[in-house]
């Protein structure tokens, strides 16, 4: 097993941010229920200067995850609920199920800023994903979603213009795009998505409030209607320190079965 110091050498992130991510994960796992280790203990563990540890702890304080008390050290704080963070009542849900329902609910509980909106001919890649002819007009939108704690995700979507003609920049700033599609008469059927990782470039780093080269959770999602027609292609970049997927699995077959299928996919963010 790699030591904490060795891990910070391998990860392509600033050392304070690496330590911040590691400590945040431990806090979320409940490993610091009683007390967070002292600064000098963390200095020894991660092999860094004290100022680096202080910067990481300062970020955790800013996130409301820990509190530094004179004479008592550093203690973990209870995490706020979505409602306490300004989320809407749980009754505000879209008429979708599973993954798609969860995606819409996240949209309803976050603020969005449309940073780019245009109609343009589909590139070869976009045309292939949406199963349309190259140069078919599509609507491209780039949005940044945030909670009260700051930016959460950078989302780029492409939708065929003939489908997206009923909404524009203003509507995209108010409602999740899946709801706008349904209001335009599209019957959402299913979605296919992949999850990987990507490093933040200069533009994305500025919008998400992270360092250039920071690791981001990269999601590509293709949404189909009930007739198996692609209606939206999404490329999303999420801050991994503020967002995670949670999947519940069930084993198919008898006791010797080795196949698992997902029952539910939840998006956790803070």
Secondary structure, 3 states (H helix, E strand, C coil): CCCHHHHHHHCCCCHHHHHHHHHHHHHHCCCCCCCECCHHHHHHHHCCCHHHHHHHHHHHHHCCCEEEECCCEEEECCCCCCCCCCCCCCCCCCCCCHHHHHHHHHHHCCEEEEEEEEEEECCHHHHHHHCCCCCCEEEEEEEEEEECCEEEEEEEEEEEHHHHCCCCHHHHCCCCHHHHHHHCCCCEEEEEEEEEEEECCHHHHHHHCCCCCCEEEEEEEEEEECCCCEEEEEEEEEECCCEEEEEEEEEECCCCCCEEEEEEEEEEEC
